[in-house]
Amino acid sequence: MSKSKLNRIKELQLQASKIRKRTLEIIYLAKSGHTGGSLSCINILTVLYFHVMKIDPRNPKKEDRDRFVMSKGHSVEALYAVLASAGFIDDSLLETYGS
């Protein structure tokens, strides 16, 4: 595997780690949530949002963007953390989750 691919994998792993931490903070602050469901999908959400999907937080309604539908509602805390990390929602909104 090339050095650039290894570096990209390390970047994604670091991003996923930050998102895991933020997800746990969201659940803790809300005093409610589904830890297992959220943590179990963070790696795939990270790869999708930061490597695979054609999306732009500055132009979220772009016609040829990729769309993501998550039917696993027990993982919404992880999705919110990813959306904030990717710049689609303001991180301060996460402080109000569950209130």
C-alpha positions in Angstrom: 0.0 0.0 0.0 1.3 3.4 -0.9 2.5 5.9 1.8 -0.3 8.4 0.7 -3.0 5.7 1.2 -1.5 4.8 4.6 -1.5 8.5 5.6 -5.1 8.9 4.5 -6.1 5.8 6.5 -4.4 7.3 9.6 -6.2 10.6 9.0 -9.5 8.9 8.8 -8.8 6.9 12.0 -7.9 10.1 13.9 -11.1 11.7 12.6 -13.2 8.7 13.7 -11.5 8.8 17.1 -12.5 12.5 17.5 -16.0 11.8 16.4 -16.3 8.9 18.9 -15.3 11.3 21.7 -17.8 13.9 20.6 -20.5 11.3 20.3 -19.9 10.2 23.9 -20.0 13.8 25.0 -23.4 14.3 23.3 -24.8 11.2 25.0 -23.4 12.2 28.4 -24.7 15.8 28.2 -28.1 14.6 27.1 -28.1 11.9 29.8 -29.7 9.8 27.1 -28.7 8.0 24.0 -27.6 4.7 22.5 -23.9 4.3 23.0 -23.4 0.9 21.3 -25.5 1.8 18.3 -23.7 5.1 17.8 -20.2 3.8 18.3 -20.7 0.8 16.0 -21.2 2.9 12.9 -18.7 5.7 13.4 -16.0 4.2 11.2 -18.2 3.7 8.2 -19.8 7.2 8.7 -16.3 8.7 8.8 -15.2 7.0 5.6 -18.4 7.9 3.8 -18.5 11.6 4.8 -14.7 12.3 4.7 -13.6 10.1 1.8 -16.3 8.6 -0.4 -19.3 10.9 -0.7 -19.3 13.9 -3.1 -20.6 16.5 -0.6 -19.8 20.1 0.2 -21.0 21.8 3.4 -20.7 25.2 1.7 -23.1 24.0 -1.0 -25.3 21.4 0.7 -28.1 21.6 -2.0 -25.8 21.0 -5.0 -27.8 18.9 -7.5 -25.2 16.3 -8.2 -24.3 15.7 -4.5 -24.4 12.3 -2.9 -27.2 11.6 -0.5 -27.1 9.6 2.7 -30.1 8.0 4.4 -29.6 6.4 7.7 -32.4 4.2 8.9 -30.6 3.2 12.1 -32.2 5.8 14.4 -30.4 4.5 17.5 -27.2 6.0 15.9 -28.4 9.5 15.5 -25.8 10.9 18.0 -23.0 9.6 15.8 -24.6 11.1 12.7 -24.9 14.5 14.4 -21.3 14.3 15.5 -20.2 13.5 11.9 -22.3 16.3 10.4 -20.8 18.8 12.9 -17.3 17.6 12.2 -17.9 17.8 8.4 -19.2 21.4 8.8 -22.8 20.8 7.9 -24.2 21.8 11.3 -22.8 24.1 14.0 -21.1 22.1 16.8 -22.8 24.2 19.4 -26.1 22.7 18.4 -24.9 19.4 19.8 -24.9 20.9 23.3 -28.7 21.1 23.0 -29.3 17.5 22.0 -32.0 15.9 24.2 -33.2 19.1 25.7 
